[in-house]
Amino acid sequence: MNILTEITTRATSPTPPFFRKLKKAGLLITAVGTAVLTAPGVVPAVLLTYAGYVVTAGTVLISISQLAVDDSPGELQLN
């Protein structure tokens, strides 16, 4: 299967509940880092460096969480 087709399929498939929570946490982490990076006024260089790392970590967490696929069959059907 083509790698782009696989990524598209995984991105549009249902996500497990645990990874949906992780995705929301990643969005929050990324938002906090972005707020620090775009804060007006004088911000210490160390804080800006860590904010960049936080934005990167949040973005990676969102990406991984989005590509997790729920392969569970749902309800078991007994014949």
PDB file of N, CA, C and O in Angstrom:
ATOM      1  N   MET A   1       0.854  -1.180   0.000  1.00  0.00           N
ATOM      2  CA  MET A   1       0.000   0.000   0.000  1.00  0.00           C
ATOM      3  C   MET A   1       0.899   1.242   0.000  1.00  0.00           C
ATOM      4  O   MET A   1       1.953   1.254   0.635  1.00  0.00           O
ATOM      5  N   ASN A   2       0.483   2.253  -0.696  1.00  0.00           N
ATOM      6  CA  ASN A   2       1.213   3.498  -0.777  1.00  0.00           C
ATOM      7  C   ASN A   2       1.254   4.162   0.607  1.00  0.00           C
ATOM      8  O   ASN A   2       0.263   4.133   1.337  1.00  0.00           O
ATOM      9  N   ILE A   3       2.392   4.757   0.965  1.00  0.00           N
ATOM     10  CA  ILE A   3       2.556   5.351   2.294  1.00  0.00           C
ATOM     11  C   ILE A   3       1.591   6.526   2.503  1.00  0.00           C
ATOM     12  O   ILE A   3       1.060   6.692   3.601  1.00  0.00           O
ATOM     13  N   LEU A   4       1.360   7.334   1.478  1.00  0.00           N
ATOM     14  CA  LEU A   4       0.429   8.452   1.624  1.00  0.00           C
ATOM     15  C   LEU A   4      -1.011   7.973   1.804  1.00  0.00           C
ATOM     16  O   LEU A   4      -1.784   8.574   2.550  1.00  0.00           O
ATOM     17  N   THR A   5      -1.362   6.898   1.121  1.00  0.00           N
ATOM     18  CA  THR A   5      -2.694   6.327   1.287  1.00  0.00           C
ATOM     19  C   THR A   5      -2.859   5.770   2.697  1.00  0.00           C
ATOM     20  O   THR A   5      -3.912   5.930   3.316  1.00  0.00           O
ATOM     21  N   GLU A   6      -1.823   5.120   3.197  1.00  0.00           N
ATOM     22  CA  GLU A   6      -1.863   4.569   4.553  1.00  0.00           C
ATOM     23  C   GLU A   6      -2.019   5.676   5.592  1.00  0.00           C
ATOM     24  O   GLU A   6      -2.815   5.541   6.521  1.00  0.00           O
ATOM     25  N   ILE A   7      -1.278   6.753   5.447  1.00  0.00           N
ATOM     26  CA  ILE A   7      -1.373   7.858   6.402  1.00  0.00           C
ATOM     27  C   ILE A   7      -2.760   8.498   6.330  1.00  0.00           C
ATOM     28  O   ILE A   7      -3.347   8.811   7.365  1.00  0.00           O
ATOM     29  N   THR A   8      -3.282   8.694   5.138  1.00  0.00           N
ATOM     30  CA  THR A   8      -4.612   9.271   4.984  1.00  0.00           C
ATOM     31  C   THR A   8      -5.681   8.378   5.607  1.00  0.00           C
ATOM     32  O   THR A   8      -6.600   8.864   6.265  1.00  0.00           O
ATOM     33  N   THR A   9      -5.554   7.078   5.395  1.00  0.00           N
ATOM     34  CA  THR A   9      -6.508   6.129   5.971  1.00  0.00           C
ATOM     35  C   THR A   9      -6.453   6.156   7.491  1.00  0.00           C
ATOM     36  O   THR A   9      -7.491   6.166   8.153  1.00  0.00           O
ATOM     37  N   ARG A  10      -5.241   6.167   8.048  1.00  0.00           N
ATOM     38  CA  ARG A  10      -5.092   6.188   9.500  1.00  0.00           C
ATOM     39  C   ARG A  10      -5.609   7.494  10.097  1.00  0.00           C
ATOM     40  O   ARG A  10      -6.218   7.493  11.167  1.00  0.00           O
ATOM     41  N   ALA A  11      -5.368   8.609   9.404  1.00  0.00           N
ATOM     42  CA  ALA A  11      -5.784   9.910   9.931  1.00  0.00           C
ATOM     43  C   ALA A  11      -7.303  10.066   9.934  1.00  0.00           C
ATOM     44  O   ALA A  11      -7.847  10.797  10.762  1.00  0.00           O
ATOM     45  N   THR A  12      -7.986   9.393   9.024  1.00  0.00           N
ATOM     46  CA  THR A  12      -9.447   9.521   8.961  1.00  0.00           C
ATOM     47  C   THR A  12     -10.174   8.395   9.687  1.00  0.00           C
ATOM     48  O   THR A  12     -11.401   8.419   9.777  1.00  0.00           O
ATOM     49  N   SER A  13      -9.446   7.412  10.205  1.00  0.00           N
ATOM     50  CA  SER A  13     -10.061   6.306  10.948  1.00  0.00           C
ATOM     51  C   SER A  13     -10.428   6.750  12.364  1.00  0.00           C
ATOM     52  O   SER A  13      -9.900   7.748  12.855  1.00  0.00           O
ATOM     53  N   PRO A  14     -11.325   6.019  13.020  1.00  0.00           N
ATOM     54  CA  PRO A  14     -11.678   6.359  14.414  1.00  0.00           C
ATOM     55  C   PRO A  14     -10.468   6.239  15.338  1.00  0.00           C
ATOM     56  O   PRO A  14      -9.631   5.351  15.179  1.00  0.00           O
ATOM     57  N   THR A  15     -10.396   7.148  16.300  1.00  0.00           N
ATOM     58  CA  THR A  15      -9.297   7.179  17.261  1.00  0.00           C
ATOM     59  C   THR A  15      -9.765   6.589  18.587  1.00  0.00           C
ATOM     60  O   THR A  15     -10.885   6.871  19.014  1.00  0.00           O
ATOM     61  N   PRO A  16      -8.935   5.771  19.258  1.00  0.00           N
ATOM     62  CA  PRO A  16      -9.310   5.231  20.564  1.00  0.00           C
ATOM     63  C   PRO A  16      -9.499   6.354  21.597  1.00  0.00           C
ATOM     64  O   PRO A  16      -8.888   7.416  21.474  1.00  0.00           O
ATOM     65  N   PRO A  17     -10.331   6.125  22.601  1.00  0.00           N
ATOM     66  CA  PRO A  17     -10.612   7.171  23.594  1.00  0.00           C
ATOM     67  C   PRO A  17      -9.370   7.680  24.328  1.00  0.00           C
ATOM     68  O   PRO A  17      -9.264   8.875  24.604  1.00  0.00           O
ATOM     69  N   PHE A  18      -8.436   6.790  24.644  1.00  0.00           N
ATOM     70  CA  PHE A  18      -7.215   7.217  25.342  1.00  0.00           C
ATOM     71  C   PHE A  18      -6.424   8.219  24.499  1.00  0.00           C
ATOM     72  O   PHE A  18      -5.927   9.217  25.020  1.00  0.00           O
ATOM     73  N   PHE A  19      -6.311   7.952  23.205  1.00  0.00           N
ATOM     74  CA  PHE A  19      -5.545   8.842  22.344  1.00  0.00           C
ATOM     75  C   PHE A  19      -6.289  10.137  22.059  1.00  0.00           C
ATOM     76  O   PHE A  19      -5.657  11.150  21.759  1.00  0.00           O
ATOM     77  N   ARG A  20      -7.624  10.131  22.147  1.00  0.00           N
ATOM     78  CA  ARG A  20      -8.370  11.384  22.035  1.00  0.00           C
ATOM     79  C   ARG A  20      -8.038  12.297  23.216  1.00  0.00           C
ATOM     80  O   ARG A  20      -7.895  13.507  23.047  1.00  0.00           O
ATOM     81  N   LYS A  21      -7.917  11.715  24.408  1.00  0.00           N
ATOM     82  CA  LYS A  21      -7.536  12.505  25.585  1.00  0.00           C
ATOM     83  C   LYS A  21      -6.113  13.026  25.451  1.00  0.00           C
ATOM     84  O   LYS A  21      -5.834  14.173  25.800  1.00  0.00           O
ATOM     85  N   LEU A  22      -5.207  12.183  24.944  1.00  0.00           N
ATOM     86  CA  LEU A  22      -3.831  12.629  24.737  1.00  0.00           C
ATOM     87  C   LEU A  22      -3.770  13.756  23.709  1.00  0.00           C
ATOM     88  O   LEU A  22      -2.968  14.680  23.845  1.00  0.00           O
ATOM     89  N   LYS A  23      -4.605  13.683  22.692  1.00  0.00           N
ATOM     90  CA  LYS A  23      -4.631  14.720  21.665  1.00  0.00           C
ATOM     91  C   LYS A  23      -5.062  16.058  22.267  1.00  0.00           C
ATOM     92  O   LYS A  23      -4.488  17.102  21.957  1.00  0.00           O
ATOM     93  N   LYS A  24      -6.078  16.014  23.129  1.00  0.00           N
ATOM     94  CA  LYS A  24      -6.528  17.240  23.788  1.00  0.00           C
ATOM     95  C   LYS A  24      -5.433  17.808  24.692  1.00  0.00           C
ATOM     96  O   LYS A  24      -5.248  19.024  24.756  1.00  0.00           O
ATOM     97  N   ALA A  25      -4.711  16.933  25.387  1.00  0.00           N
ATOM     98  CA  ALA A  25      -3.603  17.386  26.230  1.00  0.00           C
ATOM     99  C   ALA A  25      -2.503  18.005  25.372  1.00  0.00           C
ATOM    100  O   ALA A  25      -1.910  19.013  25.756  1.00  0.00           O
ATOM    101  N   GLY A  26      -2.228  17.412  24.220  1.00  0.00           N
ATOM    102  CA  GLY A  26      -1.225  17.959  23.311  1.00  0.00           C
ATOM    103  C   GLY A  26      -1.619  19.329  22.791  1.00  0.00           C
ATOM    104  O   GLY A  26      -0.775  20.213  22.648  1.00  0.00           O
ATOM    105  N   LEU A  27      -2.910  19.504  22.506  1.00  0.00           N
ATOM    106  CA  LEU A  27      -3.393  20.813  22.066  1.00  0.00           C
ATOM    107  C   LEU A  27      -3.204  21.863  23.162  1.00  0.00           C
ATOM    108  O   LEU A  27      -2.816  22.997  22.881  1.00  0.00           O
ATOM    109  N   LEU A  28      -3.477  21.484  24.397  1.00  0.00           N
ATOM    110  CA  LEU A  28      -3.304  22.403  25.516  1.00  0.00           C
ATOM    111  C   LEU A  28      -1.831  22.754  25.711  1.00  0.00           C
ATOM    112  O   LEU A  28      -1.488  23.918  25.918  1.00  0.00           O
ATOM    113  N   ILE A  29      -0.972  21.757  25.644  1.00  0.00           N
ATOM    114  CA  ILE A  29       0.468  21.983  25.808  1.00  0.00           C
ATOM    115  C   ILE A  29       0.987  22.911  24.710  1.00  0.00           C
ATOM    116  O   ILE A  29       1.759  23.831  24.981  1.00  0.00           O
ATOM    117  N   THR A  30       0.563  22.665  23.481  1.00  0.00           N
ATOM    118  CA  THR A  30       0.995  23.497  22.358  1.00  0.00           C
ATOM    119  C   THR A  30       0.483  24.930  22.506  1.00  0.00           C
ATOM    120  O   THR A  30       1.197  25.881  22.187  1.00  0.00           O
ATOM    121  N   ALA A  31      -0.731  25.082  22.980  1.00  0.00           N
ATOM    122  CA  ALA A  31      -1.299  26.426  23.162  1.00  0.00           C
ATOM    123  C   ALA A  31      -0.525  27.211  24.213  1.00  0.00           C
ATOM    124  O   ALA A  31      -0.275  28.404  24.038  1.00  0.00           O
ATOM    125  N   VAL A  32      -0.144  26.552  25.301  1.00  0.00           N
ATOM    126  CA  VAL A  32       0.619  27.232  26.353  1.00  0.00           C
ATOM    127  C   VAL A  32       1.988  27.654  25.821  1.00  0.00           C
ATOM    128  O   VAL A  32       2.429  28.780  26.055  1.00  0.00           O
ATOM    129  N   GLY A  33       2.652  26.759  25.115  1.00  0.00           N
ATOM    130  CA  GLY A  33       3.955  27.101  24.548  1.00  0.00           C
ATOM    131  C   GLY A  33       3.874  28.241  23.548  1.00  0.00           C
ATOM    132  O   GLY A  33       4.741  29.115  23.521  1.00  0.00           O
ATOM    133  N   THR A  34       2.831  28.230  22.723  1.00  0.00           N
ATOM    134  CA  THR A  34       2.654  29.301  21.749  1.00  0.00           C
ATOM    135  C   THR A  34       2.355  30.627  22.432  1.00  0.00           C
ATOM    136  O   THR A  34       2.822  31.675  21.988  1.00  0.00           O
ATOM    137  N   ALA A  35       1.583  30.588  23.504  1.00  0.00           N
ATOM    138  CA  ALA A  35       1.276  31.816  24.247  1.00  0.00           C
ATOM    139  C   ALA A  35       2.543  32.421  24.841  1.00  0.00           C
ATOM    140  O   ALA A  35       2.707  33.641  24.844  1.00  0.00           O
ATOM    141  N   VAL A  36       3.431  31.583  25.338  1.00  0.00           N
ATOM    142  CA  VAL A  36       4.688  32.095  25.894  1.00  0.00           C
ATOM    143  C   VAL A  36       5.564  32.674  24.785  1.00  0.00           C
ATOM    144  O   VAL A  36       6.189  33.719  24.964  1.00  0.00           O
ATOM    145  N   LEU A  37       5.609  31.992  23.636  1.00  0.00           N
ATOM    146  CA  LEU A  37       6.441  32.476  22.529  1.00  0.00           C
ATOM    147  C   LEU A  37       5.954  33.809  21.974  1.00  0.00           C
ATOM    148  O   LEU A  37       6.761  34.630  21.538  1.00  0.00           O
ATOM    149  N   THR A  38       4.653  34.029  21.985  1.00  0.00           N
ATOM    150  CA  THR A  38       4.098  35.255  21.410  1.00  0.00           C
ATOM    151  C   THR A  38       3.757  36.308  22.465  1.00  0.00           C
ATOM    152  O   THR A  38       3.094  37.300  22.161  1.00  0.00           O
ATOM    153  N   ALA A  39       4.206  36.097  23.695  1.00  0.00           N
ATOM    154  CA  ALA A  39       3.902  37.045  24.769  1.00  0.00           C
ATOM    155  C   ALA A  39       4.569  38.395  24.491  1.00  0.00           C
ATOM    156  O   ALA A  39       5.733  38.456  24.093  1.00  0.00           O
ATOM    157  N   PRO A  40       3.812  39.474  24.709  1.00  0.00           N
ATOM    158  CA  PRO A  40       4.417  40.797  24.502  1.00  0.00           C
ATOM    159  C   PRO A  40       5.361  41.136  25.654  1.00  0.00           C
ATOM    160  O   PRO A  40       5.224  40.624  26.764  1.00  0.00           O
ATOM    161  N   GLY A  41       6.299  41.991  25.368  1.00  0.00           N
ATOM    162  CA  GLY A  41       7.223  42.415  26.399  1.00  0.00           C
ATOM    163  C   GLY A  41       8.489  41.578  26.392  1.00  0.00           C
ATOM    164  O   GLY A  41       8.747  40.807  25.468  1.00  0.00           O
ATOM    165  N   VAL A  42       9.264  41.750  27.443  1.00  0.00           N
ATOM    166  CA  VAL A  42      10.548  41.071  27.553  1.00  0.00           C
ATOM    167  C   VAL A  42      10.347  39.719  28.232  1.00  0.00           C
ATOM    168  O   VAL A  42       9.870  39.639  29.364  1.00  0.00           O
ATOM    169  N   VAL A  43      10.717  38.671  27.524  1.00  0.00           N
ATOM    170  CA  VAL A  43      10.635  37.316  28.063  1.00  0.00           C
ATOM    171  C   VAL A  43      12.058  36.759  28.082  1.00  0.00           C
ATOM    172  O   VAL A  43      12.769  36.862  27.083  1.00  0.00           O
ATOM    173  N   PRO A  44      12.484  36.170  29.203  1.00  0.00           N
ATOM    174  CA  PRO A  44      13.850  35.634  29.266  1.00  0.00           C
ATOM    175  C   PRO A  44      14.115  34.603  28.158  1.00  0.00           C
ATOM    176  O   PRO A  44      13.222  33.858  27.754  1.00  0.00           O
ATOM    177  N   ALA A  45      15.342  34.583  27.691  1.00  0.00           N
ATOM    178  CA  ALA A  45      15.723  33.690  26.594  1.00  0.00           C
ATOM    179  C   ALA A  45      15.541  32.221  26.969  1.00  0.00           C
ATOM    180  O   ALA A  45      15.169  31.404  26.126  1.00  0.00           O
ATOM    181  N   VAL A  46      15.798  31.890  28.216  1.00  0.00           N
ATOM    182  CA  VAL A  46      15.645  30.499  28.662  1.00  0.00           C
ATOM    183  C   VAL A  46      14.186  30.073  28.549  1.00  0.00           C
ATOM    184  O   VAL A  46      13.893  28.954  28.127  1.00  0.00           O
ATOM    185  N   LEU A  47      13.281  30.954  28.921  1.00  0.00           N
ATOM    186  CA  LEU A  47      11.853  30.644  28.845  1.00  0.00           C
ATOM    187  C   LEU A  47      11.408  30.476  27.393  1.00  0.00           C
ATOM    188  O   LEU A  47      10.583  29.614  27.089  1.00  0.00           O
ATOM    189  N   LEU A  48      11.950  31.292  26.506  1.00  0.00           N
ATOM    190  CA  LEU A  48      11.622  31.152  25.087  1.00  0.00           C
ATOM    191  C   LEU A  48      12.138  29.832  24.525  1.00  0.00           C
ATOM    192  O   LEU A  48      11.476  29.197  23.704  1.00  0.00           O
ATOM    193  N   THR A  49      13.315  29.428  24.970  1.00  0.00           N
ATOM    194  CA  THR A  49      13.875  28.150  24.516  1.00  0.00           C
ATOM    195  C   THR A  49      12.992  26.995  24.963  1.00  0.00           C
ATOM    196  O   THR A  49      12.667  26.119  24.161  1.00  0.00           O
ATOM    197  N   TYR A  50      12.605  26.981  26.218  1.00  0.00           N
ATOM    198  CA  TYR A  50      11.746  25.914  26.733  1.00  0.00           C
ATOM    199  C   TYR A  50      10.370  25.941  26.083  1.00  0.00           C
ATOM    200  O   TYR A  50       9.777  24.888  25.848  1.00  0.00           O
ATOM    201  N   ALA A  51       9.858  27.123  25.792  1.00  0.00           N
ATOM    202  CA  ALA A  51       8.557  27.225  25.128  1.00  0.00           C
ATOM    203  C   ALA A  51       8.620  26.606  23.735  1.00  0.00           C
ATOM    204  O   ALA A  51       7.657  25.981  23.291  1.00  0.00           O
ATOM    205  N   GLY A  52       9.735  26.773  23.052  1.00  0.00           N
ATOM    206  CA  GLY A  52       9.902  26.138  21.747  1.00  0.00           C
ATOM    207  C   GLY A  52       9.897  24.624  21.861  1.00  0.00           C
ATOM    208  O   GLY A  52       9.313  23.934  21.025  1.00  0.00           O
ATOM    209  N   TYR A  53      10.550  24.107  22.897  1.00  0.00           N
ATOM    210  CA  TYR A  53      10.542  22.658  23.130  1.00  0.00           C
ATOM    211  C   TYR A  53       9.135  22.161  23.455  1.00  0.00           C
ATOM    212  O   TYR A  53       8.738  21.081  23.017  1.00  0.00           O
ATOM    213  N   VAL A  54       8.388  22.944  24.216  1.00  0.00           N
ATOM    214  CA  VAL A  54       7.021  22.563  24.599  1.00  0.00           C
ATOM    215  C   VAL A  54       6.119  22.522  23.363  1.00  0.00           C
ATOM    216  O   VAL A  54       5.299  21.614  23.221  1.00  0.00           O
ATOM    217  N   VAL A  55       6.268  23.489  22.484  1.00  0.00           N
ATOM    218  CA  VAL A  55       5.464  23.502  21.259  1.00  0.00           C
ATOM    219  C   VAL A  55       5.795  22.271  20.410  1.00  0.00           C
ATOM    220  O   VAL A  55       4.894  21.636  19.861  1.00  0.00           O
ATOM    221  N   THR A  56       7.067  21.939  20.304  1.00  0.00           N
ATOM    222  CA  THR A  56       7.475  20.766  19.534  1.00  0.00           C
ATOM    223  C   THR A  56       6.912  19.485  20.144  1.00  0.00           C
ATOM    224  O   THR A  56       6.387  18.632  19.429  1.00  0.00           O
ATOM    225  N   ALA A  57       7.020  19.351  21.450  1.00  0.00           N
ATOM    226  CA  ALA A  57       6.507  18.150  22.128  1.00  0.00           C
ATOM    227  C   ALA A  57       4.995  18.033  21.962  1.00  0.00           C
ATOM    228  O   ALA A  57       4.485  16.939  21.720  1.00  0.00           O
ATOM    229  N   GLY A  58       4.288  19.124  22.088  1.00  0.00           N
ATOM    230  CA  GLY A  58       2.833  19.099  21.915  1.00  0.00           C
ATOM    231  C   GLY A  58       2.435  18.731  20.499  1.00  0.00           C
ATOM    232  O   GLY A  58       1.469  17.996  20.293  1.00  0.00           O
ATOM    233  N   THR A  59       3.173  19.237  19.526  1.00  0.00           N
ATOM    234  CA  THR A  59       2.876  18.924  18.134  1.00  0.00           C
ATOM    235  C   THR A  59       3.110  17.449  17.835  1.00  0.00           C
ATOM    236  O   THR A  59       2.317  16.826  17.129  1.00  0.00           O
ATOM    237  N   VAL A  60       4.182  16.891  18.364  1.00  0.00           N
ATOM    238  CA  VAL A  60       4.458  15.462  18.177  1.00  0.00           C
ATOM    239  C   VAL A  60       3.373  14.629  18.845  1.00  0.00           C
ATOM    240  O   VAL A  60       2.918  13.637  18.276  1.00  0.00           O
ATOM    241  N   LEU A  61       2.956  15.017  20.041  1.00  0.00           N
ATOM    242  CA  LEU A  61       1.903  14.290  20.749  1.00  0.00           C
ATOM    243  C   LEU A  61       0.592  14.315  19.967  1.00  0.00           C
ATOM    244  O   LEU A  61      -0.102  13.301  19.895  1.00  0.00           O
ATOM    245  N   ILE A  62       0.250  15.446  19.390  1.00  0.00           N
ATOM    246  CA  ILE A  62      -0.965  15.542  18.582  1.00  0.00           C
ATOM    247  C   ILE A  62      -0.867  14.642  17.359  1.00  0.00           C
ATOM    248  O   ILE A  62      -1.816  13.931  17.029  1.00  0.00           O
ATOM    249  N   SER A  63       0.269  14.671  16.693  1.00  0.00           N
ATOM    250  CA  SER A  63       0.440  13.874  15.465  1.00  0.00           C
ATOM    251  C   SER A  63       0.345  12.382  15.737  1.00  0.00           C
ATOM    252  O   SER A  63      -0.332  11.656  15.009  1.00  0.00           O
ATOM    253  N   ILE A  64       1.013  11.930  16.771  1.00  0.00           N
ATOM    254  CA  ILE A  64       0.972  10.502  17.106  1.00  0.00           C
ATOM    255  C   ILE A  64      -0.430  10.090  17.524  1.00  0.00           C
ATOM    256  O   ILE A  64      -0.907   9.021  17.143  1.00  0.00           O
ATOM    257  N   SER A  65      -1.089  10.932  18.304  1.00  0.00           N
ATOM    258  CA  SER A  65      -2.442  10.608  18.754  1.00  0.00           C
ATOM    259  C   SER A  65      -3.426  10.560  17.595  1.00  0.00           C
ATOM    260  O   SER A  65      -4.344   9.740  17.601  1.00  0.00           O
ATOM    261  N   GLN A  66      -3.251  11.415  16.609  1.00  0.00           N
ATOM    262  CA  GLN A  66      -4.157  11.435  15.472  1.00  0.00           C
ATOM    263  C   GLN A  66      -4.012  10.177  14.611  1.00  0.00           C
ATOM    264  O   GLN A  66      -4.989   9.729  14.010  1.00  0.00           O
ATOM    265  N   LEU A  67      -2.821   9.610  14.544  1.00  0.00           N
ATOM    266  CA  LEU A  67      -2.588   8.457  13.675  1.00  0.00           C
ATOM    267  C   LEU A  67      -2.837   7.117  14.368  1.00  0.00           C
ATOM    268  O   LEU A  67      -2.688   6.065  13.746  1.00  0.00           O
ATOM    269  N   ALA A  68      -3.214   7.144  15.650  1.00  0.00           N
ATOM    270  CA  ALA A  68      -3.574   5.892  16.329  1.00  0.00           C
ATOM    271  C   ALA A  68      -4.946   5.447  15.826  1.00  0.00           C
ATOM    272  O   ALA A  68      -5.855   6.262  15.669  1.00  0.00           O
ATOM    273  N   VAL A  69      -5.081   4.154  15.577  1.00  0.00           N
ATOM    274  CA  VAL A  69      -6.314   3.629  14.983  1.00  0.00           C
ATOM    275  C   VAL A  69      -6.986   2.680  15.968  1.00  0.00           C
ATOM    276  O   VAL A  69      -6.328   1.870  16.621  1.00  0.00           O
ATOM    277  N   ASP A  70      -8.300   2.794  16.061  1.00  0.00           N
ATOM    278  CA  ASP A  70      -9.089   1.899  16.901  1.00  0.00           C
ATOM    279  C   ASP A  70      -9.481   0.679  16.067  1.00  0.00           C
ATOM    280  O   ASP A  70     -10.411   0.743  15.263  1.00  0.00           O
ATOM    281  N   ASP A  71      -8.770  -0.425  16.263  1.00  0.00           N
ATOM    282  CA  ASP A  71      -9.026  -1.645  15.495  1.00  0.00           C
ATOM    283  C   ASP A  71      -9.931  -2.622  16.220  1.00  0.00           C
ATOM    284  O   ASP A  71     -10.149  -3.732  15.733  1.00  0.00           O
ATOM    285  N   SER A  72     -10.460  -2.239  17.366  1.00  0.00           N
ATOM    286  CA  SER A  72     -11.312  -3.160  18.115  1.00  0.00           C
ATOM    287  C   SER A  72     -12.596  -3.405  17.343  1.00  0.00           C
ATOM    288  O   SER A  72     -13.143  -2.485  16.735  1.00  0.00           O
ATOM    289  N   PRO A  73     -13.077  -4.638  17.363  1.00  0.00           N
ATOM    290  CA  PRO A  73     -14.290  -4.948  16.591  1.00  0.00           C
ATOM    291  C   PRO A  73     -15.565  -4.393  17.191  1.00  0.00           C
ATOM    292  O   PRO A  73     -16.633  -4.534  16.595  1.00  0.00           O
ATOM    293  N   GLY A  74     -15.484  -3.765  18.357  1.00  0.00           N
ATOM    294  CA  GLY A  74     -16.700  -3.262  19.000  1.00  0.00           C
ATOM    295  C   GLY A  74     -17.317  -4.347  19.863  1.00  0.00           C
ATOM    296  O   GLY A  74     -16.646  -4.917  20.724  1.00  0.00           O
ATOM    297  N   GLU A  75     -18.564  -4.628  19.643  1.00  0.00           N
ATOM    298  CA  GLU A  75     -19.257  -5.658  20.399  1.00  0.00           C
ATOM    299  C   GLU A  75     -18.970  -7.032  19.799  1.00  0.00           C
ATOM    300  O   GLU A  75     -18.907  -7.196  18.581  1.00  0.00           O
ATOM    301  N   LEU A  76     -18.802  -7.997  20.670  1.00  0.00           N
ATOM    302  CA  LEU A  76     -18.608  -9.357  20.209  1.00  0.00           C
ATOM    303  C   LEU A  76     -19.948  -9.952  19.806  1.00  0.00           C
ATOM    304  O   LEU A  76     -20.928  -9.840  20.542  1.00  0.00           O
ATOM    305  N   GLN A  77     -19.990 -10.571  18.662  1.00  0.00           N
ATOM    306  CA  GLN A  77     -21.210 -11.207  18.211  1.00  0.00           C
ATOM    307  C   GLN A  77     -21.015 -12.713  18.247  1.00  0.00           C
ATOM    308  O   GLN A  77     -20.136 -13.255  17.579  1.00  0.00           O
ATOM    309  N   LEU A  78     -21.836 -13.371  19.025  1.00  0.00           N
ATOM    310  CA  LEU A  78     -21.762 -14.829  19.114  1.00  0.00           C
ATOM    311  C   LEU A  78     -22.801 -15.446  18.215  1.00  0.00           C
ATOM    312  O   LEU A  78     -23.959 -15.030  18.208  1.00  0.00           O
ATOM    313  N   ASN A  79     -22.387 -16.433  17.461  1.00  0.00           N
ATOM    314  CA  ASN A  79     -23.323 -17.113  16.544  1.00  0.00           C
ATOM    315  C   ASN A  79     -23.834 -18.371  17.162  1.00  0.00           C
ATOM    316  O   ASN A  79     -24.630 -19.081  16.547  1.00  0.00           O
TER     317      ASN A  79
END
